[in-house]
Amino acid sequence: MLVLGFNSTHDCSAALIDNGRIDFAIEEERLTRRKHQGGFPTQSIEAILDYRGIKISDLDAVTYYWNPYSGLGKFAWHFVRSLPGSLTYARRQPGVWTEMVGLKRKLRRDYGFKGRFYYVTHHLAHAASSFYPSPFDEAAILTLDGTGEWATTLFAQGRNERISTLGSVNYPHSIGKVYEAVTQYLGYRPMSGEGKVMGLAPYGEPRFLDDFRQILRKTGPMRYEVDTSYFQYQLGKGTKFSPALVKRLGPAREPESELDDRHRDVAASLQARLEELVLELARELREASGMKNLCLAGGVAFNSVMNGRILREAGFDDVFVTPAANDSGAAMGSALWASYHRGGVKERHPYPGAGLGPEFSFELIERALKAAGLKYEQPTDLFQDVAEDLAAGRVVAWFQGRMEYGPRALGNRSLLADPRRSDMKDHLNARVKHREGFRPFAPSVLAEKASEWFVDARPSPYMLKVFSVIESRREQIPAVTHIDGTARVQTVQAEHNPRYHALIAAFEEKTGVPMLLNTSFNVRGQPIVCSPEEAIESFQSTGIDTLVLGDFVIRKGTVD
């Protein structure tokens, strides 16, 4: 069964599922070069069809990650109850709803698609995106985000090819919306700045924790509520927090203004409340489901600090987080759900690795290099050659194989550097990434060596779990050790990414350190690069020292 899934709101994307196996997946932003691209994913769908050499008539089904008919009555009641404040919704929501309802007709009209079309409930799509590619035959499932139709949090369980719901928390009570609103209060853009708040939190003290405990209240097993007097997101307004939050926490920070201790403390308090609340919910889900393993999805599941605590403290044997936990991944999840719940697919397939997008041939890469007029070489031993650059302190752009799906670069579209250099974090933030100086970088470590460097290290191939760096090791890898002594770890296995593993192993031979600093191959405000041409442009316009495109190496200056 061949199923195409897509979304058409923010972070729009498309994915192809072939008899339960993830075949191709891509975010539209990588093709349009507009970060968090919304709208109908025309280019993503075309990329999928081109990749497989098929027409849309060859698909058995198309799925969408949202059911516009679900929760309409509840939304109407919320709208009426919240009048007059909710009038903002009247100017926006009908158009969104009409567009979603018209998607089936659009596919028939514009693409000539005549097969089956399914609207899949949003949180079930999230749940499917994590459970079906997980290594577990059965697992508890927890999804958390801003909102989907009406639910904001879903408690479920998966067994073999079936997912069943155990409970939910509904709008306007939303952990994700609270985190979005406070992100905006702290001067960052919601739905893109939450990671900045997580990175800022260790620099502060949680002195507002009791305030956030009153704002986000636990009300029973697998239940919580938000004191909505502190927010305006539930009214559909652009400013997501209310004057009451300002009165309680102090003036909101203006974007791009200086950070002070109060801002850091608000971030620390919000993060602390998120961790303790979700940890409690996860423990209750473990008891309710009786499952030994947990699958996580939804935008909140990108909070890798929270994930690390759940892994260590919630009582599960293991935790799987899908690499595209946000709405882009729900497009894939909708197709997976339909494959198993509507298409009769029985066999499960593990996540095939983060590289699910386009790749470029030797000939296409060389053509791009010649068009750019760049001098390049093909080293006899690529890995030893590039490891020498890294050990010499050069920043290396590493472009290999299929592009990653999801927001993390995992060794295919990565910027790499020496984690031993104490000045490397500031150098990368200032000269290459052009972003806030407090933001940390992650280590990619050989999976077989992770336990020698990180406390209670577990497999973390998608950089979505945080572990403490062993105290005696922290001075050896300052560029990837956060201020609180932790790191967001990616474990790299030879069978999953042999070229990246070989490069890290070559670096270990030269330095004794089996890891590299890894961050996404992009600059602030831009998506991760997709094509060789974009990689070359980024190389030429930033402080990147060495560009590796497949087997080709291009350098600025000389190696020290």
Disulfide bonds with the S-S distance in Angstrom:
none
